[in-house]
Amino acid sequence: DPQQHPRHKTQCNCACPPCRTDRALGCESPHKCALAAQKIINKLTPKTNPNTPGHTDGLSLTHTRKEKNNETRTNGMKGIITFDPMVTCKTDLAECFRIFTDPDQLSDTP
């Protein structure tokens, strides 16, 4: 967000690093674009708003169950791993997707 940069000016020729980057990527008016984007974000529900603190879904495994799952994975032990139904994203978009497959049917061939 260019508006949060200490050197940002509310002018079309602002030279702060975020505005320069946005201009280099083709944006003609980074300040106006940032304001428009903020208006859209402000209309989002708390669950989908990236500025809202994390949503607690109440579906997480207990600490003990997570430890048992990690121990089973780490030691290559045969055993049951309890599915973690938590739907809250932590760091990046890739953590939001789950794909269930038969491990015997996996292939590295594209």
Kinemage of the C-alpha trace (Angstrom):
@kinemage 1
@onewidth
@group {chain A} dominant
@subgroup {mainchain}
@vectorlist {calphas} color= white
{ca asp a 1} P 0.000 0.000 0.000
{ca pro a 2} L 1.765 3.177 -1.156
{ca gln a 3} L -0.218 5.303 1.301
{ca gln a 4} L 1.593 3.678 4.217
{ca his a 5} L 5.060 4.537 2.906
{ca pro a 6} L 6.639 7.485 4.800
{ca arg a 7} L 7.699 9.246 1.570
{ca his a 8} L 4.330 8.828 -0.178
{ca lys a 9} L 2.703 11.984 -1.589
{ca thr a 10} L -0.912 12.183 -2.731
{ca gln a 11} L 0.193 13.288 -6.192
{ca cys a 12} L 0.174 11.498 -9.533
{ca asn a 13} L 3.977 11.835 -9.732
{ca cys a 14} L 4.776 10.490 -6.253
{ca ala a 15} L 8.302 9.053 -6.196
{ca cys a 16} L 7.975 6.697 -3.221
{ca pro a 17} L 9.183 3.145 -4.004
{ca pro a 18} L 5.714 1.503 -4.047
{ca cys a 19} L 4.359 4.143 -6.476
{ca arg a 20} L 7.432 3.844 -8.712
{ca thr a 21} L 7.032 0.065 -8.781
{ca asp a 22} L 3.318 0.340 -9.587
{ca arg a 23} L 4.045 2.835 -12.388
{ca ala a 24} L 6.716 0.508 -13.806
{ca leu a 25} L 4.079 -2.241 -13.871
{ca gly a 26} L 1.747 -0.038 -15.923
{ca cys a 27} L -0.387 1.787 -13.354
{ca glu a 28} L -0.870 5.411 -14.411
{ca ser a 29} L -2.073 6.637 -11.018
{ca pro a 30} L -0.869 4.459 -8.134
{ca his a 31} L -2.443 6.658 -5.441
{ca lys a 32} L -5.895 6.539 -7.080
{ca cys a 33} L -5.555 2.795 -7.660
{ca ala a 34} L -4.572 2.231 -4.024
{ca leu a 35} L -7.587 4.240 -2.833
{ca ala a 36} L -9.921 2.303 -5.149
{ca ala a 37} L -8.450 -1.010 -3.989
{ca gln a 38} L -8.850 0.012 -0.333
{ca lys a 39} L -12.534 0.861 -0.902
{ca ile a 40} L -13.088 -2.599 -2.390
{ca ile a 41} L -11.208 -4.319 0.438
{ca asn a 42} L -13.203 -2.369 3.045
{ca lys a 43} L -16.435 -3.790 1.577
{ca leu a 44} L -15.282 -7.393 2.031
{ca thr a 45} L -16.676 -9.467 4.858
{ca pro a 46} L -14.261 -9.987 7.772
{ca lys a 47} L -13.657 -13.618 6.774
{ca thr a 48} L -12.368 -12.655 3.306
{ca asn a 49} L -10.801 -9.292 4.176
{ca pro a 50} L -6.982 -9.628 4.195
{ca asn a 51} L -6.729 -6.790 6.745
{ca thr a 52} L -8.861 -8.617 9.319
{ca pro a 53} L -7.019 -10.674 11.934
{ca gly a 54} L -7.153 -14.430 11.381
{ca his a 55} L -10.504 -16.150 11.571
{ca thr a 56} L -10.698 -18.890 14.179
{ca asp a 57} L -12.703 -21.777 12.791
{ca gly a 58} L -12.736 -23.932 15.925
{ca leu a 59} L -11.806 -27.002 13.885
{ca ser a 60} L -8.134 -27.318 14.781
{ca leu a 61} L -6.673 -30.493 16.231
{ca thr a 62} L -5.488 -30.488 19.816
{ca his a 63} L -1.803 -29.855 20.468
{ca thr a 64} L -1.324 -33.497 21.501
{ca arg a 65} L -2.984 -34.815 18.328
{ca lys a 66} L -0.801 -32.540 16.166
{ca glu a 67} L 2.313 -33.812 17.976
{ca lys a 68} L 1.286 -37.435 17.365
{ca asn a 69} L 0.692 -36.693 13.673
{ca asn a 70} L 4.107 -35.001 13.366
{ca glu a 71} L 5.821 -37.864 15.186
{ca thr a 72} L 4.225 -40.402 12.842
{ca arg a 73} L 5.284 -38.383 9.769
{ca thr a 74} L 8.809 -37.636 11.003
{ca asn a 75} L 9.689 -41.162 12.063
{ca gly a 76} L 8.158 -42.740 8.977
{ca met a 77} L 6.075 -44.833 11.309
{ca lys a 78} L 3.122 -46.766 10.061
{ca gly a 79} L 0.135 -45.455 11.856
{ca ile a 80} L -2.921 -43.350 11.711
{ca ile a 81} L -2.628 -39.648 10.983
{ca thr a 82} L -5.697 -37.763 12.077
{ca phe a 83} L -7.065 -35.403 9.425
{ca asp a 84} L -6.747 -31.748 10.444
{ca pro a 85} L -9.957 -30.037 9.270
{ca met a 86} L -8.674 -26.547 10.036
{ca val a 87} L -9.540 -24.244 7.126
{ca thr a 88} L -7.672 -21.133 8.236
{ca cys a 89} L -4.772 -20.088 5.980
{ca lys a 90} L -1.476 -19.412 7.670
{ca thr a 91} L 1.182 -18.039 5.340
{ca asp a 92} L 0.438 -18.533 1.676
{ca leu a 93} L -2.292 -19.556 -0.717
{ca ala a 94} L -0.856 -23.055 -1.200
{ca glu a 95} L -1.838 -23.895 2.387
{ca cys a 96} L -5.501 -23.302 1.505
{ca phe a 97} L -5.766 -26.275 -0.837
{ca arg a 98} L -5.976 -29.942 0.016
{ca ile a 99} L -5.688 -32.702 -2.539
{ca phe a 100} L -6.451 -36.277 -1.585
{ca thr a 101} L -4.899 -38.987 -3.717
{ca asp a 102} L -3.924 -42.602 -3.572
{ca pro a 103} L -0.158 -42.452 -2.852
{ca asp a 104} L 0.343 -45.635 -4.886
{ca gln a 105} L -1.021 -43.855 -7.960
{ca leu a 106} L 1.290 -40.810 -7.835
{ca ser a 107} L 3.497 -40.008 -10.800
{ca asp a 108} L 6.129 -37.335 -11.391
{ca thr a 109} L 5.458 -37.444 -15.124
{ca pro a 110} L 3.763 -34.216 -16.257
